[in-house]
Amino acid sequence: PVLDTEDAWVSVEGPVSIVELALEQKRIHYPLVEHQFVLCTILYAIMRLSLKGVKPLSLFDSKGKNAFFKDLTSIQLLPSGDMDPDVLSIRQQFLLKVVSAAVQALCSSEKDREVSEEDHFPFEKGKNWPTFAADLAQYLQISEDLVRRYYVCELYSYGMDHLGEE
């Protein structure tokens, strides 16, 4: 980009401007940042929903694991469209665990109305974990439809028919 500066600023001495510093930075490889984002969201879901027995790195193949430890400006080989069926199965199980834990938390908060979840976690007001899992399914190459159907089945199994119908 071309930066136009006024004549009065040309003769100014001092530290380099933040714009010039930003322009000197290497460009990041966006798919690698997106890959890191997926890992962060998985870790957040594990932490927030207290999921036990989930190994986050098992949700990625060898290329995906190696990409986590590289500089964000480097061009890395990321997982392609062809995934190992075992990894896809582990990913699917993880997403279904997220949905189950979310429905279970919703059911317990319905029973315990005195202390709402928003009182404990005000920054998560309006967080819809099943929708979050369906969005994450897109990144993990799992059918969103499968996650949504499982969500409806979970709602019915916990006796929340009114939400399942919606």
CNS distance restraints for C-alpha pairs under 8 A (distance, minus, plus):
assign (resid   5 and name CA) (resid   9 and name CA) 6.59 0.50 0.50
assign (resid   5 and name CA) (resid  10 and name CA) 7.07 0.50 0.50
assign (resid   6 and name CA) (resid  10 and name CA) 6.85 0.50 0.50
assign (resid   7 and name CA) (resid  11 and name CA) 7.54 0.50 0.50
assign (resid   8 and name CA) (resid  12 and name CA) 7.41 0.50 0.50
assign (resid  16 and name CA) (resid  20 and name CA) 6.61 0.50 0.50
assign (resid  16 and name CA) (resid  21 and name CA) 6.82 0.50 0.50
assign (resid  17 and name CA) (resid  21 and name CA) 6.39 0.50 0.50
assign (resid  18 and name CA) (resid  22 and name CA) 6.06 0.50 0.50
assign (resid  19 and name CA) (resid  23 and name CA) 6.24 0.50 0.50
assign (resid  20 and name CA) (resid  24 and name CA) 6.31 0.50 0.50
assign (resid  21 and name CA) (resid  25 and name CA) 6.64 0.50 0.50
assign (resid  26 and name CA) (resid  73 and name CA) 6.34 0.50 0.50
assign (resid  27 and name CA) (resid  73 and name CA) 5.90 0.50 0.50
assign (resid  28 and name CA) (resid  33 and name CA) 7.71 0.50 0.50
assign (resid  28 and name CA) (resid  72 and name CA) 5.48 0.50 0.50
assign (resid  28 and name CA) (resid  73 and name CA) 4.13 0.50 0.50
assign (resid  28 and name CA) (resid  74 and name CA) 7.27 0.50 0.50
assign (resid  29 and name CA) (resid  33 and name CA) 6.66 0.50 0.50
assign (resid  29 and name CA) (resid  72 and name CA) 5.95 0.50 0.50
assign (resid  29 and name CA) (resid  73 and name CA) 5.29 0.50 0.50
assign (resid  29 and name CA) (resid  74 and name CA) 6.43 0.50 0.50
assign (resid  29 and name CA) (resid  75 and name CA) 6.15 0.50 0.50
assign (resid  30 and name CA) (resid  34 and name CA) 6.17 0.50 0.50
assign (resid  31 and name CA) (resid  35 and name CA) 6.10 0.50 0.50
assign (resid  31 and name CA) (resid  78 and name CA) 7.99 0.50 0.50
assign (resid  32 and name CA) (resid  36 and name CA) 6.32 0.50 0.50
assign (resid  32 and name CA) (resid  67 and name CA) 7.22 0.50 0.50
assign (resid  32 and name CA) (resid  72 and name CA) 6.32 0.50 0.50
assign (resid  32 and name CA) (resid  75 and name CA) 7.90 0.50 0.50
assign (resid  32 and name CA) (resid  76 and name CA) 7.27 0.50 0.50
assign (resid  32 and name CA) (resid  78 and name CA) 7.50 0.50 0.50
assign (resid  33 and name CA) (resid  37 and name CA) 6.14 0.50 0.50
assign (resid  33 and name CA) (resid  72 and name CA) 6.59 0.50 0.50
assign (resid  34 and name CA) (resid  38 and name CA) 6.33 0.50 0.50
assign (resid  35 and name CA) (resid  39 and name CA) 6.64 0.50 0.50
assign (resid  35 and name CA) (resid  64 and name CA) 7.90 0.50 0.50
assign (resid  35 and name CA) (resid  68 and name CA) 7.86 0.50 0.50
assign (resid  36 and name CA) (resid  40 and name CA) 6.28 0.50 0.50
assign (resid  36 and name CA) (resid  68 and name CA) 6.62 0.50 0.50
assign (resid  37 and name CA) (resid  41 and name CA) 6.18 0.50 0.50
assign (resid  38 and name CA) (resid  42 and name CA) 6.19 0.50 0.50
assign (resid  38 and name CA) (resid 136 and name CA) 7.49 0.50 0.50
assign (resid  38 and name CA) (resid 139 and name CA) 7.25 0.50 0.50
assign (resid  39 and name CA) (resid  43 and name CA) 6.18 0.50 0.50
assign (resid  39 and name CA) (resid  56 and name CA) 7.45 0.50 0.50
assign (resid  40 and name CA) (resid  44 and name CA) 6.08 0.50 0.50
assign (resid  41 and name CA) (resid  45 and name CA) 6.13 0.50 0.50
assign (resid  42 and name CA) (resid  46 and name CA) 6.24 0.50 0.50
assign (resid  42 and name CA) (resid  56 and name CA) 6.98 0.50 0.50
assign (resid  43 and name CA) (resid  47 and name CA) 6.15 0.50 0.50
assign (resid  43 and name CA) (resid  56 and name CA) 6.91 0.50 0.50
assign (resid  44 and name CA) (resid  48 and name CA) 5.88 0.50 0.50
assign (resid  45 and name CA) (resid  49 and name CA) 5.78 0.50 0.50
assign (resid  45 and name CA) (resid  50 and name CA) 7.90 0.50 0.50
assign (resid  45 and name CA) (resid  51 and name CA) 7.88 0.50 0.50
assign (resid  45 and name CA) (resid  98 and name CA) 7.19 0.50 0.50
assign (resid  46 and name CA) (resid  50 and name CA) 5.62 0.50 0.50
assign (resid  46 and name CA) (resid  51 and name CA) 4.99 0.50 0.50
assign (resid  46 and name CA) (resid  52 and name CA) 7.74 0.50 0.50
assign (resid  46 and name CA) (resid  54 and name CA) 7.49 0.50 0.50
assign (resid  46 and name CA) (resid  98 and name CA) 7.94 0.50 0.50
assign (resid  47 and name CA) (resid  51 and name CA) 6.87 0.50 0.50
assign (resid  49 and name CA) (resid  98 and name CA) 7.26 0.50 0.50
assign (resid  49 and name CA) (resid 101 and name CA) 6.27 0.50 0.50
assign (resid  49 and name CA) (resid 102 and name CA) 7.08 0.50 0.50
assign (resid  51 and name CA) (resid  97 and name CA) 7.58 0.50 0.50
assign (resid  51 and name CA) (resid  98 and name CA) 7.67 0.50 0.50
assign (resid  51 and name CA) (resid 101 and name CA) 7.60 0.50 0.50
assign (resid  54 and name CA) (resid  94 and name CA) 7.36 0.50 0.50
assign (resid  55 and name CA) (resid  59 and name CA) 7.42 0.50 0.50
assign (resid  56 and name CA) (resid  60 and name CA) 7.90 0.50 0.50
assign (resid  57 and name CA) (resid  65 and name CA) 6.68 0.50 0.50
assign (resid  58 and name CA) (resid  87 and name CA) 7.25 0.50 0.50
assign (resid  58 and name CA) (resid  90 and name CA) 7.50 0.50 0.50
assign (resid  59 and name CA) (resid  87 and name CA) 5.98 0.50 0.50
assign (resid  59 and name CA) (resid  88 and name CA) 7.75 0.50 0.50
assign (resid  59 and name CA) (resid  90 and name CA) 6.27 0.50 0.50
assign (resid  59 and name CA) (resid  91 and name CA) 5.55 0.50 0.50
assign (resid  60 and name CA) (resid  64 and name CA) 5.34 0.50 0.50
assign (resid  60 and name CA) (resid  65 and name CA) 6.04 0.50 0.50
assign (resid  60 and name CA) (resid  87 and name CA) 6.73 0.50 0.50
assign (resid  61 and name CA) (resid  65 and name CA) 6.22 0.50 0.50
assign (resid  61 and name CA) (resid  79 and name CA) 7.14 0.50 0.50
assign (resid  61 and name CA) (resid  83 and name CA) 7.80 0.50 0.50
assign (resid  61 and name CA) (resid  84 and name CA) 7.67 0.50 0.50
assign (resid  61 and name CA) (resid  87 and name CA) 6.93 0.50 0.50
assign (resid  62 and name CA) (resid  66 and name CA) 6.17 0.50 0.50
assign (resid  63 and name CA) (resid  67 and name CA) 6.24 0.50 0.50
assign (resid  63 and name CA) (resid  77 and name CA) 6.45 0.50 0.50
assign (resid  63 and name CA) (resid  78 and name CA) 5.78 0.50 0.50
assign (resid  63 and name CA) (resid  79 and name CA) 5.78 0.50 0.50
assign (resid  64 and name CA) (resid  68 and name CA) 6.87 0.50 0.50
assign (resid  64 and name CA) (resid  78 and name CA) 5.72 0.50 0.50
assign (resid  64 and name CA) (resid  79 and name CA) 5.65 0.50 0.50
assign (resid  65 and name CA) (resid  69 and name CA) 7.70 0.50 0.50
assign (resid  66 and name CA) (resid  70 and name CA) 7.33 0.50 0.50
assign (resid  67 and name CA) (resid  76 and name CA) 6.29 0.50 0.50
assign (resid  67 and name CA) (resid  77 and name CA) 7.17 0.50 0.50
assign (resid  67 and name CA) (resid  78 and name CA) 6.70 0.50 0.50
assign (resid  70 and name CA) (resid  74 and name CA) 7.00 0.50 0.50
assign (resid  70 and name CA) (resid  76 and name CA) 7.76 0.50 0.50
assign (resid  79 and name CA) (resid  83 and name CA) 7.54 0.50 0.50
assign (resid  83 and name CA) (resid  87 and name CA) 7.00 0.50 0.50
assign (resid  83 and name CA) (resid  88 and name CA) 6.80 0.50 0.50
assign (resid  84 and name CA) (resid  88 and name CA) 6.43 0.50 0.50
assign (resid  85 and name CA) (resid  89 and name CA) 6.08 0.50 0.50
assign (resid  86 and name CA) (resid  90 and name CA) 6.31 0.50 0.50
assign (resid  87 and name CA) (resid  91 and name CA) 6.16 0.50 0.50
assign (resid  88 and name CA) (resid  92 and name CA) 6.10 0.50 0.50
assign (resid  88 and name CA) (resid 140 and name CA) 7.82 0.50 0.50
assign (resid  88 and name CA) (resid 141 and name CA) 7.49 0.50 0.50
assign (resid  88 and name CA) (resid 142 and name CA) 7.12 0.50 0.50
assign (resid  89 and name CA) (resid  93 and name CA) 6.21 0.50 0.50
assign (resid  90 and name CA) (resid  94 and name CA) 6.19 0.50 0.50
assign (resid  91 and name CA) (resid  95 and name CA) 6.31 0.50 0.50
assign (resid  91 and name CA) (resid 140 and name CA) 6.85 0.50 0.50
assign (resid  91 and name CA) (resid 142 and name CA) 7.49 0.50 0.50
assign (resid  92 and name CA) (resid  96 and name CA) 6.22 0.50 0.50
assign (resid  92 and name CA) (resid 142 and name CA) 6.46 0.50 0.50
assign (resid  93 and name CA) (resid  97 and name CA) 6.15 0.50 0.50
assign (resid  94 and name CA) (resid  98 and name CA) 6.34 0.50 0.50
assign (resid  95 and name CA) (resid  99 and name CA) 6.37 0.50 0.50
assign (resid  95 and name CA) (resid 133 and name CA) 5.90 0.50 0.50
assign (resid  95 and name CA) (resid 134 and name CA) 8.00 0.50 0.50
assign (resid  95 and name CA) (resid 137 and name CA) 7.19 0.50 0.50
assign (resid  95 and name CA) (resid 147 and name CA) 7.14 0.50 0.50
assign (resid  96 and name CA) (resid 100 and name CA) 6.11 0.50 0.50
assign (resid  96 and name CA) (resid 147 and name CA) 6.62 0.50 0.50
assign (resid  96 and name CA) (resid 150 and name CA) 7.12 0.50 0.50
assign (resid  97 and name CA) (resid 101 and name CA) 6.02 0.50 0.50
assign (resid  98 and name CA) (resid 102 and name CA) 6.08 0.50 0.50
assign (resid  98 and name CA) (resid 129 and name CA) 7.42 0.50 0.50
assign (resid  98 and name CA) (resid 130 and name CA) 7.35 0.50 0.50
assign (resid  98 and name CA) (resid 133 and name CA) 6.71 0.50 0.50
assign (resid  99 and name CA) (resid 103 and name CA) 6.18 0.50 0.50
assign (resid  99 and name CA) (resid 129 and name CA) 6.87 0.50 0.50
assign (resid  99 and name CA) (resid 130 and name CA) 5.23 0.50 0.50
assign (resid  99 and name CA) (resid 133 and name CA) 6.78 0.50 0.50
assign (resid  99 and name CA) (resid 147 and name CA) 7.66 0.50 0.50
assign (resid  99 and name CA) (resid 150 and name CA) 7.68 0.50 0.50
assign (resid  99 and name CA) (resid 151 and name CA) 6.10 0.50 0.50
assign (resid  99 and name CA) (resid 154 and name CA) 8.00 0.50 0.50
assign (resid 100 and name CA) (resid 104 and name CA) 6.06 0.50 0.50
assign (resid 100 and name CA) (resid 151 and name CA) 7.48 0.50 0.50
assign (resid 100 and name CA) (resid 154 and name CA) 6.64 0.50 0.50
assign (resid 101 and name CA) (resid 105 and name CA) 6.07 0.50 0.50
assign (resid 102 and name CA) (resid 106 and name CA) 6.09 0.50 0.50
assign (resid 102 and name CA) (resid 129 and name CA) 5.90 0.50 0.50
assign (resid 102 and name CA) (resid 130 and name CA) 6.71 0.50 0.50
assign (resid 103 and name CA) (resid 107 and name CA) 6.02 0.50 0.50
assign (resid 103 and name CA) (resid 151 and name CA) 7.73 0.50 0.50
assign (resid 103 and name CA) (resid 154 and name CA) 6.78 0.50 0.50
assign (resid 103 and name CA) (resid 155 and name CA) 6.65 0.50 0.50
assign (resid 103 and name CA) (resid 158 and name CA) 7.88 0.50 0.50
assign (resid 104 and name CA) (resid 108 and name CA) 6.18 0.50 0.50
assign (resid 104 and name CA) (resid 158 and name CA) 7.79 0.50 0.50
assign (resid 105 and name CA) (resid 109 and name CA) 6.09 0.50 0.50
assign (resid 106 and name CA) (resid 110 and name CA) 6.17 0.50 0.50
assign (resid 107 and name CA) (resid 111 and name CA) 6.50 0.50 0.50
assign (resid 107 and name CA) (resid 158 and name CA) 7.08 0.50 0.50
assign (resid 107 and name CA) (resid 160 and name CA) 7.92 0.50 0.50
assign (resid 108 and name CA) (resid 112 and name CA) 6.15 0.50 0.50
assign (resid 109 and name CA) (resid 113 and name CA) 6.15 0.50 0.50
assign (resid 109 and name CA) (resid 115 and name CA) 7.95 0.50 0.50
assign (resid 109 and name CA) (resid 116 and name CA) 6.40 0.50 0.50
assign (resid 109 and name CA) (resid 117 and name CA) 6.80 0.50 0.50
assign (resid 112 and name CA) (resid 116 and name CA) 7.33 0.50 0.50
assign (resid 115 and name CA) (resid 119 and name CA) 6.62 0.50 0.50
assign (resid 116 and name CA) (resid 120 and name CA) 7.10 0.50 0.50
assign (resid 117 and name CA) (resid 121 and name CA) 6.06 0.50 0.50
assign (resid 117 and name CA) (resid 122 and name CA) 7.76 0.50 0.50
assign (resid 118 and name CA) (resid 122 and name CA) 4.65 0.50 0.50
assign (resid 118 and name CA) (resid 123 and name CA) 7.75 0.50 0.50
assign (resid 118 and name CA) (resid 124 and name CA) 6.92 0.50 0.50
assign (resid 118 and name CA) (resid 125 and name CA) 5.81 0.50 0.50
assign (resid 121 and name CA) (resid 125 and name CA) 7.33 0.50 0.50
assign (resid 128 and name CA) (resid 132 and name CA) 6.22 0.50 0.50
assign (resid 129 and name CA) (resid 133 and name CA) 6.10 0.50 0.50
assign (resid 130 and name CA) (resid 134 and name CA) 6.26 0.50 0.50
assign (resid 130 and name CA) (resid 147 and name CA) 7.85 0.50 0.50
assign (resid 130 and name CA) (resid 148 and name CA) 7.49 0.50 0.50
assign (resid 130 and name CA) (resid 151 and name CA) 6.74 0.50 0.50
assign (resid 131 and name CA) (resid 135 and name CA) 6.17 0.50 0.50
assign (resid 132 and name CA) (resid 136 and name CA) 6.14 0.50 0.50
assign (resid 133 and name CA) (resid 137 and name CA) 6.06 0.50 0.50
assign (resid 133 and name CA) (resid 147 and name CA) 7.26 0.50 0.50
assign (resid 134 and name CA) (resid 138 and name CA) 6.91 0.50 0.50
assign (resid 134 and name CA) (resid 144 and name CA) 5.03 0.50 0.50
assign (resid 134 and name CA) (resid 145 and name CA) 7.86 0.50 0.50
assign (resid 134 and name CA) (resid 147 and name CA) 5.87 0.50 0.50
assign (resid 134 and name CA) (resid 148 and name CA) 6.73 0.50 0.50
assign (resid 135 and name CA) (resid 139 and name CA) 7.37 0.50 0.50
assign (resid 135 and name CA) (resid 144 and name CA) 7.28 0.50 0.50
assign (resid 136 and name CA) (resid 140 and name CA) 6.35 0.50 0.50
assign (resid 137 and name CA) (resid 141 and name CA) 5.96 0.50 0.50
assign (resid 137 and name CA) (resid 142 and name CA) 4.89 0.50 0.50
assign (resid 137 and name CA) (resid 143 and name CA) 6.41 0.50 0.50
assign (resid 137 and name CA) (resid 144 and name CA) 5.70 0.50 0.50
assign (resid 137 and name CA) (resid 147 and name CA) 7.67 0.50 0.50
assign (resid 138 and name CA) (resid 142 and name CA) 6.13 0.50 0.50
assign (resid 138 and name CA) (resid 143 and name CA) 7.04 0.50 0.50
assign (resid 138 and name CA) (resid 144 and name CA) 6.54 0.50 0.50
assign (resid 142 and name CA) (resid 146 and name CA) 7.83 0.50 0.50
assign (resid 143 and name CA) (resid 147 and name CA) 6.88 0.50 0.50
assign (resid 144 and name CA) (resid 148 and name CA) 6.26 0.50 0.50
assign (resid 145 and name CA) (resid 149 and name CA) 6.08 0.50 0.50
assign (resid 146 and name CA) (resid 150 and name CA) 6.18 0.50 0.50
assign (resid 147 and name CA) (resid 151 and name CA) 6.19 0.50 0.50
assign (resid 148 and name CA) (resid 152 and name CA) 6.41 0.50 0.50
assign (resid 149 and name CA) (resid 153 and name CA) 6.29 0.50 0.50
assign (resid 150 and name CA) (resid 154 and name CA) 6.11 0.50 0.50
assign (resid 151 and name CA) (resid 155 and name CA) 6.24 0.50 0.50
assign (resid 152 and name CA) (resid 156 and name CA) 6.34 0.50 0.50
assign (resid 152 and name CA) (resid 164 and name CA) 5.01 0.50 0.50
assign (resid 152 and name CA) (resid 165 and name CA) 7.86 0.50 0.50
assign (resid 153 and name CA) (resid 157 and name CA) 6.13 0.50 0.50
assign (resid 153 and name CA) (resid 164 and name CA) 7.48 0.50 0.50
assign (resid 154 and name CA) (resid 158 and name CA) 6.21 0.50 0.50
assign (resid 155 and name CA) (resid 159 and name CA) 6.39 0.50 0.50
assign (resid 155 and name CA) (resid 160 and name CA) 5.11 0.50 0.50
assign (resid 155 and name CA) (resid 161 and name CA) 6.44 0.50 0.50
assign (resid 155 and name CA) (resid 163 and name CA) 6.76 0.50 0.50
assign (resid 155 and name CA) (resid 164 and name CA) 5.37 0.50 0.50
assign (resid 156 and name CA) (resid 160 and name CA) 5.47 0.50 0.50
assign (resid 156 and name CA) (resid 161 and name CA) 5.13 0.50 0.50
assign (resid 156 and name CA) (resid 164 and name CA) 5.94 0.50 0.50
assign (resid 160 and name CA) (resid 164 and name CA) 6.36 0.50 0.50
assign (resid 161 and name CA) (resid 165 and name CA) 6.09 0.50 0.50
assign (resid 162 and name CA) (resid 166 and name CA) 6.73 0.50 0.50
